[in-house]
Amino acid sequence: MASIHPYKTSKGKQKYFVAYDVYDENGERHQKKKRGFDKKKDAKEFIAEVESAINKGMYIQTPKITVKDYLERWLEVKSINIGSQTVTLYKNSLKNYIYPYIGDILLANLKTEHINNFIHALYTKDRGKGKIGYAYKTIKRSHEIVSAALDYGVDNKLIKANVAKKAILPKEPKRKKIDVWDLEQANQFLETSKNDENNRYHLAYAIAIICGMRQGEILGLTWKDVDLEENLLFVEQTLSHDGKEILEDTKTKKSRRTIEFSESLADQFREQKKIIESEKEKFGDDYQDQDLVICTELGNPINARNVLRKQAKLMKKAGVPKITFHDLRHVHASLMLYFGHDIKEISERLGHAKSSFTYDTYVHIMSKTKKKLIDNLQRSIKL
């Protein structure tokens, strides 16, 4: 049963509220009230909508919890089918970019306007030192987390709709052109690294350029994942960002892959194996054998920052343009394009979730490569 009742606001204006009954899954009755109707006609329309939803079994009673409480519960459920590093990433996004803006709002009161205000706040945030707003990627990820959580609520009949779906995101900036080395520069760097007095990280750089693996995948690589008879690498795990543990998962499902490598790299693996065996013998019980391919003298995981610092010194020594360790993956992809490999093959080798992402990332390199091929063809043909 539902009834309509008049009331006066603090300013003396007459409005109407609706009192109606709903029943939970246990059959217990709960009385609900909805205020703020300017006209009796509006209240009657609301009653008709509620009764129709109840009769169709579509009435949803949103739980009286805050957005923060809801998102925490959602992440507990979500965490069983995503990697541990993704869980950490989500927690960081929730803590730093989502809770401060919409965490205290009741889930039942959340509107698209709140989502838009939260996005705008991230976009215009004064971060100090002249920095205004967070990166587009940060804003987009934060919105996607909220939207995914609300989709879960809709699917499980906890909320009526996903109010984040129609939110307005900032315009996506143009992709920055990726800095990569050509073949000569890549060889110059690897030669410098190999001949360096302290070349402990040389194999890591070689794997990145020849196999296109991520830094965490390389530093988490174990000998059981290296097949020196068939020249295959099996990417099954990664080293955590803090370098403290080996994670038995990869970035995405497609990241778990098998990569072929050259005989020259196989020789480098064999040389590394000899070094590690000699260190085991040298340090005895002090050696912490974790079966790692890239490790310290005592067998422990390598600190990623040390690899980056060494790379900076080697680039300067080799006289090649300064790029990041992650850019070595881009060097690998650009060289594959140069030698005529297609996007699908490159995408699988890099472990990208979608070939379209690979295409979007390297489209400008593809254009350069095509121009070089055409130029070479024209020079080869005599007219």
Secondary structure, DSSP 8 states (H G I E B T S, - for coil): -EEEEEEE-TTS-EEEEEEEEEE-TT--EEEEEEEEESSHHHHHHHHHHHHHHHHTT------S-BHHHHHHHHHHHHGGGS-HHHHHHHHHHIIIIIHHHHTTSBGGG--HHHHHHHHHHHHH-EEETTEES--HHHHHHHHHHHHHHHHHHHHTTSSS--TTTT----------------HHHHHHHHHHHHHSSS-TTHHHHHHHHHH---HHHHHT-BGGGEETTTTEEEE--EE-TTSS-EESS-SSGGGSEEEE--HHHHHHHHHHHHHHHHHHHHHGGG-----BSSB-TTS-B--HHHHHHHHHHHHHHHT-----STHHHHHHHHHHHHTT--HHHHHHHHT-S-HHHHHHHHHHHHHHHHHHHHHHHHHHS--
